[in-house]
Amino acid sequence: MSQTQSQTPKAPVYERHELEKMLRKLSEKVGYLAELLERAERSIRDIHYVLYYKTDVSAKILDEIVGLFYKLRDRIYDAIDELVVRELQLDVDVDKYEEQYNVKFGYGDERLLGVALVVEGGKVKPVVIWTDYSEVGYYEGERSE
């Protein structure tokens, strides 16, 4: 029986300009999805307002409507995450690259999706791809001591 090689994901390697071009295109898609989601949220809020203030629909139904919207929003966010990871073929094991390259990826409220490697000036360095669900960008790792 032959052994199969390890199926460990590896981060893709991009030239910086190539990665930035791909991120601009992804940001356009994600931005459009964010606009659509925002419109949907406004409509759901309007529906909720009408049902709450202008009818005697039970609080249980109103709470379920809100809960279903949050579930829908979360699934759309999951779809955006998947879109970006697949399109860029990212390795989602961020910790592995922080250890391997002795860097730390700082971030705020953004969601870190995975790692790509950037070639610049003959050097390869890891970058983490993030989204805040209105755009997609990257952070370079800062040296960790």
Long-range contacts (C-beta under 8 A, 24 or more apart in sequence): 9-91, 9-92, 9-93, 10-91, 11-90, 11-91, 11-97, 11-114, 11-115, 11-116, 11-117, 11-126, 12-88, 12-89, 12-90, 12-91, 12-116, 12-117, 13-116, 13-117, 13-118, 13-119, 13-124, 14-116, 14-117, 14-118, 14-119, 15-118, 15-119, 15-120, 16-118, 16-119, 16-120, 19-88, 19-116, 19-118, 19-127, 19-138, 22-87, 22-88, 23-129, 23-136, 23-137, 23-138, 26-83, 26-84, 26-87, 26-88, 26-136, 27-135, 27-136, 27-137, 29-83, 30-80, 30-83, 30-84, 30-131, 30-133, 30-134, 30-135, 30-136, 31-134, 31-135, 33-76, 33-80, 33-133, 34-133, 34-134, 37-73, 37-76, 37-133, 40-69, 40-72, 41-69, 41-73, 44-69, 77-111, 77-133, 80-131, 80-133, 81-111, 81-113, 81-131, 84-113, 84-114, 84-129, 84-131, 84-136, 85-113, 85-114, 88-114, 88-116, 88-129, 90-114, 90-115, 90-116, 90-129, 91-115, 91-116, 94-128, 97-126, 97-128, 97-141, 98-141, 98-144, 100-126, 101-125, 101-126, 101-141, 102-143, 102-144, 103-140, 103-141, 103-142, 103-143, 103-144, 104-141, 104-142, 104-144, 105-139, 105-141, 105-142, 106-139, 106-142, 107-139, 110-137
